[in-house]
Amino acid sequence: MLASPSASAPIRSPIICLKIWDANTIGGRYSEADQVRESVVALKNINSHIQLPNLILKHFRDETDDTKKVWYLDISSGKIRQSAALKLGTSKGYYSGWGELFWNRAIENLLGELTHKICCFSDEKIADLKLTTADKRTAKRYIKAASIRSDIAYEAMKSSSVTADFFSDQENHDSLSVFGMSLTGNLNQILDAMDVTILLNQTDRNLVVPRNCYYGVSISGDGSIVAPLSPKVALFLFSAKSHPEWENGFAVVRLGEIIEEMNIYALKYEYMFNKAFVASNSYQELQQLQKFREDHLAELEMLNADI
C-alpha cells in the first residue's frame, strides 16, 4: 500500500502560499487576465470536488440512462445511489477560489488533455497513441495530488500541525494542497521508480473508480497503481524492471475476472483512505461490490482502522 504523505511542518497562510506559487509559475507578474482570475478566486463558497475531479467522473456516467448520472456505492450506508458527476464527491467551500485555481493549474488542466487523448484512443477515434515524458509526469502528479487530497492525508496534517487549529478548514485544505505538492519524500521516490502506460479493458466488465482516484494491485509480487479514467481505460503505473514488455506497449486485460478483482481493490483502497464512495457507469458492477462489502464488512472496516 502507498502511504499518504503527511504534513508535519507548520502551515503558512494559504493566501501567501498560493501567491508564492502563482509568482513562481508565471514569473511573478500579474497580467490583466490574472487580475480577472483574482476577482474569481476570491470566492469562498465554491462547490468543490474534494478529490476525484469532474473531468474523470463524467466518463463514468450511465449513458444508457436518460439522466446521464453516475451510479455510486455509498461506503457508509452500503446503498447504491445516483448523482450528477458535477455534484458527486463535492463539498461547498472545501477549497477557496485560490485552491480551485491551484488545482486547475497544478494538475487538472493537463490531466484533462491527457484523459481526452487516451479516451479518444480507447474509443478508436485516433489510430495510435504513445505517452510522452510530459504525459507520464502528469500521470504521476495526478497520483500524488490524489494522495494529498485524501481524507487520511488531511487528518494526518491536522494531528501533526501545531498551527492548523488557528485556521479554518478551508484555509487548511488550501495550504495542504500547495504544501503537499511541493513535498518530496517516500511517495515521490515510489512514483519516480515507476513507468506509466495505458491499461485497456477489453472485457464485457467495467472498471469502477474510487473517490480516492487510484488503487494499488500486486502483479507477480510487484506493486502497481491503477487510476481509472473511464470504464474501459486506466493509467497504469508499474515497475519497468519487472515488466519491460509494457514500456512501449499497453497492459491489456481480456478476462472479466481480473476486472472484478481490480474493482475489489478499488473498494478496499476507498475504505483505507476516505470511506466515501466507489463510482461506476454500471449498476450491476456496484451490486457485486455491494455484495462483497456485505460479506467482508469486518475485514473492510479493519483496513481503515489499521491506517
PyMOL commands that set and color helices and strands:
alter all, ss='L'
color gray80, all
select helices_A, chain A and resi 14-26+32-41+54-60+97-122+133-148+151-160+164-166+169-182+186-192+244-246+256-273+283-295+297-305
alter helices_A, ss='H'
color red, helices_A
select strands_A, chain A and resi 47-49+70-74+80-83+90-92+195-201+209-210+215-219+222-230+233-238+251-253+277-280
alter strands_A, ss='S'
color yellow, strands_A
deselect
rebuild
show_as cartoon
